[in-house]
């Protein structure tokens, strides 16, 4: 039997039993759409959460703190010790002061972070506009995006503007501080997404300002896989450490469990559809016993009959998978639109709540095809074993 003949015989079900065939396809489709919709919700929430707490650079970053229990402090000498950890590609100190900033007529108290180029990316901050601090000694700053709302300005309005800075430097051993006005104004070169009113200042431009109190140190490995090894070596030196990668791994484990639970709910719906499909194929076999006898009488082999039934069930499974994927994607699009519409109306930002990786969509269609093959296998074997004489006696 030629392949084209197989297709013609197998697709006769759409003409002979249109309603029943379409119901089977839509039943499989509903199960697949449910799996896709629920699992994509898990993927989407995971993607949104992780995008808020991490960047590519932050996955390789390690935060290094003082360990008072071991009498280990963070200071400039600590940087020299960390240089012996060969896994570390970049080491950036962070100095934190309270202070004031003035942009035009606006003045505000805020936290001032004096650091080097690359710190914001290592800290998981995403540039919304402009660029990061430079490696040179240019007097420049990067502002948090929260300033945009306070100043009621767009990023383009702020970039290139000059800002005045006043540092509040604590007096050693006294609960007071010395107010130091940095005479030269700083240029705003970038805006990072952050809901806190932080200002990041290029430390290279403040050489000679006698700033000495290091708040913390952030280091970056050459490869995210080296983070655990580097942390072990740093902790052996007496420091305390933490890493975003640890939080990310915990979050991924949690969301994987959530996605699995959601997928199970969809599988239950799909199982009901698969049972219905199996039952329908058995009924179809009983209805077509006479037809099978005639086909065998005119020369069709057992293998031909087996191929026809398996191809029919596989085709229904495949089409059910396609219908499910299309329906699931449409449901996601509508849900995303509604959620984003409400978020924007309430003053938030639009985001993608549902996310379907291409590999997952393809996997669902393949699974649907396999379900069709498996559910049709037993009826197909029974059909191929029909005795043509017994089948024709029923006429």
N, C-alpha and C positions, 0 to 999 in steps of 0.2 A: 504494500500500500504506500502510495506516494504521500509526502508530507502535506501537500496541498489538499489531497483527499481527506487526510486526517483532520485538517482544519475545517473543511466543509462539513464533515460529519459531526465534529465536536461542537460546532457553532449552531447546529440545527436547534439546540435547546432554546436559543433566543427567539426562534419562531414558533416552535412547538409548545414550549412551556415558558412563555415570556414573563408572566407575573411571578411565578415561583423562582425563576432564575434571578430576576432582579431583586426579589426579597432576600435571597441568599447573599447576593453581592452586597446589598445595603446592610445586611446583618453583620457581615464580616467588616464592612467599612465602618460601621458605628463602633465596633470593638477596637479597630485600629485607630480611629479618630480619638477615642477616649484615651488610649495609651499615649498617643502623640500629644494630646492636649495636656494631660496631667504630668507626664514626664517632662515636657517642654517647660512647664511652670517651674519644676524643680531646677532644670538647667538655667532658666532665665533668672530666677532669684539668686542662684549661686553666682551667675555672671555679674549681676548688678552689685551684689555685696562685695565680691572680690575686686571688682573694678574701683570700688570706693576706698578700699583699704590697701591697695597695692599697685605698684607699677613694675615694669620689668626689672629696673635697677633695685627696687626695694626687696625683691625676692633673693637677692644676693647680699643684702645689707644686714649688719649686726649692730645693735645698740650696746654700748659698753658703759657700765656705771661703776661708781665707787662701791667697795665692799667694806662697810664699817666694822662688820664682825671680825674681819681679818686685818683691820687697820689699813686697808688699801684705799688710797685716795686717787681722784682724777686730777691730774695736773699736766704741765708741759712735758715732764719727764716720762709720763705714761705713753706719750706718742712715740718716744724713742724705744720703749720696751716692745710696743706693738709692731714695730718695724721688723722684728725678728720672726714674726709669724708669716711665713712665706706665702700662705694662701691669700693674704690680704693684698688686694690690688690698689686700694685707695683708703686713706685714713683721714677723716675730717673732724676737727674739733668743733664744738658748739659752745658759744658763750651766750648766756641769756641774761638780759637786764630788763627791768621795767623802765619805762620812759615815756616820752611824748613825741608825737610827730605832728607836723604842720604842713598841710597841702593847701596852698592858696589862703583862703580865710578860715579853713577848717582846721581845728586842733583837737587831738584826742590822746588820751593815755592808752598805752598798748604794750605788748610784749615785743622786745627787740631781740632778734636772734642774729648774732654775728657769726658768720660761717663762710665756707668756701664754695666754689662752683661745684655743682653736682649734689649738694646736700638735699635739695628739695626733692629730686628724683629718688634718691636713696631713702627718703622719708615717706615715700608713697604719694607725694604731691604731684598733681598733673597740671602742666602749664595750660592756662586758658587763653593766654595771649602773650605776645612778646617772646622773650628768651630768658635763659637762666643767667645767673651771675657769671661774669667772665673770669678767666684765670689771671688776668692782669691786676693792676692797682687802680682801676677806674672806680670812682666813687659812685656806686650804683646800688639800687635796692630792688627787691622783688616783693610785691605786696600780695596779701591774701585777697581773694575775690570778695570777701565780706565788705571791703572798703567801697566796692562799686555801689552797693545799696545805700551805704551811709552818705556817700558823696553824690549819689544819684547821677553817676556818670557811667559811660560805656568804657570798655577796656582801651579803645582807641583814643578816648579823651584823656585817659590817665598816662598812657605810655609816652615817655619823653618829658613829662612834667617833673619839676624839681620839688624835693621834699626836705624840710628841715627836721633835724633829729636832736633830741635832748636825752641824754642817758642819766639814769639815777643809779649811781655807783655806791653800794653799801660801804660805810666806814667799818673797818675791821674792828670787831669787839664792841661796836656801838650799834644801837638800833636805829641809827639815822643814816642818811645817805648824802653823798655829794652830788650835786646837780652839775653835769658837764654838758655844755652846749657845743656841739660839733659845728665849728664855724662854717665849713664848706658845705654847701647844699649837695644833696644826692639826687641822682637821676633815676626815675622809675623805668626799668627796662623789661619787667615781666609781671604777669598776674598769674597766681596759682589758685586752683580751686581749694578753698578752705573756709569754713564757716567761722573761724576764729580770726580776730583782727591782728594777725601776726605780720611783722616786717622782717625780711631777711636782708642783712647788710653784708656787703663784700668785706670780709675781714682783711684782705690784702691792702685795702685802702685805708686801714686804721693802724698801720704799723707805726709805733712810736706813741700811741695813745695810752700806753701803760695799762692795758686791760689784761687781767691775769686769771680771773676766776672761771675755769672751764666747767660748764654745766654737765656736759656728757661728750662722748666720742662716738661717732658713727663710722663703721668700717665696711668695706665692700670687697667681696671675694671675686675672683676671676670667673667663677662658675658657681651657680646655685647649689650644685652637688657638693661643693667644698665647704658649705656653711657649717655643717655639723662638726667637721674636723677643725675648722678655724675656731669655733666656739669652745671646743674642748681645750685647745691650746691657750686661748685667752683666759678661760676660767682657771687653768693651771697656774697662770701668772697671778691669780688672786682677785681678778675683777668679776663682776656680775655681768651677765649678758642676756639679751633677749633678741628674738628675730621674728620678722613678719612671716617668714616661711613656715614657722611653727604654727602660727595662727591660721595661715592659709591651709595647711595640711589638715588641721582640726576642722576647719570650715568645710573643706572638700569631703572629709569623712562624713560629717553631719549631713551635708546636702546629698551625698550619694545614698545614704540611708533613707532620706526623705524621698528621693527620686525612685528608689526601689519600692517603697511602700505605695507610692502613687502608681507605679507601673503594675504592681500586683492587682490593684483595683481595676485597672484597665484590662489585665489578663483575664480576670474573672468575667468581665463583659465579653471578651473575645472568646472565651471557652464556651459560653452559652451559644454564641453564633456558630462555633465550630461543631458543636453537638447537633445543632439544627441542620447544618450543612451535611453532616454524616447521615442523619436520619433521612434527609431529602434524597441523597444519592442511593440509599437502600430502596426507598419507594420508587425512585426512577428505574432501578434495576428490575423490580417486580413488574413495572408497567411495560418495560421494553424487552421482556423475556422472549416474546414472539418475534420481535424485530431482530434480536440477537440470533435466534434460530435460523431465520431467513438469511442473514448475513453469512452465517457459517455454512449454510447449505449451498451458497453460491461461491464459496471459496475463501471466506475470511478466516484467518487463523486465530488461535487463542491470543497470540501476541497482538494481533490487530485490534481485537476487542479490548484487551487490557490497555492498549495505548489510547483508544478512543475515550474510555472512561477516566483514565488518569489525566488525559489532556483536558477533558471537560472540567474536572474538579480543580485542576491546577489553574485553568483560565479563570474560573470563578474566584479562586483565592487571590490571584494576581489582580484582577479587576477590583475585588473588594479592598485590597491593599491600596490601590491607586485612589479609589473613592475615599478611603479613610484618611490618606495623606492630604488629599485636596480639602476634605471637610475639616480636618484638624488644623491645617494652615489657615483656612478661612476663619475658623473659630478663634484662633490665636490673634489674627489681624483685627477682628472685631473687638476682642477683649483688650488688646493693646490700645486700640483707638479710644475705647471708653475710659480705661485707666488713665491714659495720658491727658485726655480731655478734662477729667476731674482734677488731675494733678496740676495742670496749667491754670485751671480756673481757681484753684486754691493757693496759687502763688508759687508752686513748685516747678520742677523741671521735668521735661518729657524723658522717658526711659523705656527700654524694651523689657517688659515683664516676662514674656514668653520667648524662648530661644530654642530652635531646633537645629542641631548640627547636621550637616549634609549626610554624614555617615549613619546617623541614627535614622533619618528618613529612608535611606536606601535599605538599611537593615530591616525596617518594618515591612517594606514591600517584599523583601526576600522571605521574611518569616511568614507573611501572608501567603505567598506562593507555596512555601513548604507545608503550611497547614492544609492548603487545598490538595496537595499531593498525598499527604498522610491520610486525610479524611476520605479521600477517594480510592485509596489503595485496596482496602478490604472489599468494597463493592465492585471494584474493577476485577479483582481476582475471582470473585464469585461469578461475575459476568463472563469472564473468559472460560470458566469451567462449565458453563451451561451446555447440556447435551442438546444438539440441534433437533433430534427426533422428539425428545420430551417437550422441547419448546414449541415445536410445530403442532403437537397433539392438543395444545391448549387453545389452538385456533378454533 
